[in-house]
Amino acid sequence: MSSAKMRAFLAVARHGSFSAGARALGLSQPTLTTQVQAMERQYNLELFHRRGRRIELSDVGRQLLPIAQAMAALDLDAHNLLRDSGRLDSGELRLGAVGPFHVIEMVDHYLQRHPRIDVSIRVGNSAQVLADLERYVTDIAVLAGRHDDPALCAVHYARHAIILFAHHAHPLAARGSVRLEELEGQALLQREPGSTTRAVLDAALQAAGVVPRIAMEIGSREALREAVVRGIGLGAVSEAEFIADPRIRAIRLEGDPLYTETYLYCLAERRSSRLISSFFEVLLAGQSQAS
């Protein structure tokens, strides 16, 4: 099977149509369509179901997709290795992250060392970021929390306390810190399932037998912040993610018992990739200098 046919299949699957896939590869639509159809004829099967202008992956197509993504990632690694001839003069590094707070700092340090590398960032919650890494959509994931999986390589980056924040007129806003038990019955804004901050806080509340009143479930930090500004309830966030504002107040939990830990992840099979290794090396060197 030619790599061109596999790239054609992957482009159509990623972009949802033959025309969009052709544009992504810089090919004409008939050329890309011919490549996909040739692969289907070769194996006497359908990779896509055509429904008018819409297409859907067939069962075989869905099974082939992660294999094609892995092949594309390895092909990129080989291309970068041969092209750079021992130097990282160009290339594309794709990062996934749960938020901009750590990852922008990381990218800044990295680009100071490797300014010719194109870096992109894809933001989502923890579950989405991990899924993108496993599907080869990204090369490195920046996640809060440890995920023990033999298929992943993890490197610890930082630890930050989880804090509360409230509207400045909230009864707890004047307090520098509160006990976890004082959240009993308080209106609490909850992040969506898949949020590490939510998972850590929920576990601590359950262990302590504390039952807050869940005022709302919110799917982004920006929306959570806006809800706190409007006085709808208390929010919880990693200390590194809190942005000061005269309308809100940060409130620590006594003793800082809850925290999130930031890790860098890549697929274990890709740890030796030149681009991935270069990112880990820059950040580990920075940690050594800081300590």
Secondary structure as UniProt FT lines:
FT   HELIX           3..15
FT   HELIX           18..25
FT   HELIX           29..43
FT   STRAND          48..51
FT   TURN            52..53
FT   STRAND          54..57
FT   HELIX           59..84
FT   TURN            85..86
FT   STRAND          92..97
FT   HELIX           100..113
FT   TURN            115..116
FT   STRAND          118..123
FT   HELIX           126..134
FT   TURN            135..136
FT   STRAND          140..144
FT   TURN            150..151
FT   STRAND          152..167
FT   TURN            168..169
FT   TURN            171..174
FT   STRAND          177..178
FT   HELIX           180..183
FT   TURN            184..185
FT   STRAND          187..191
FT   TURN            193..194
FT   HELIX           196..208
FT   STRAND          213..218
FT   HELIX           221..229
FT   TURN            230..231
FT   STRAND          234..238
FT   HELIX           239..241
FT   TURN            246..247
FT   STRAND          248..253
FT   TURN            254..255
FT   STRAND          259..267
FT   HELIX           268..270
FT   TURN            271..272
FT   HELIX           274..290
//
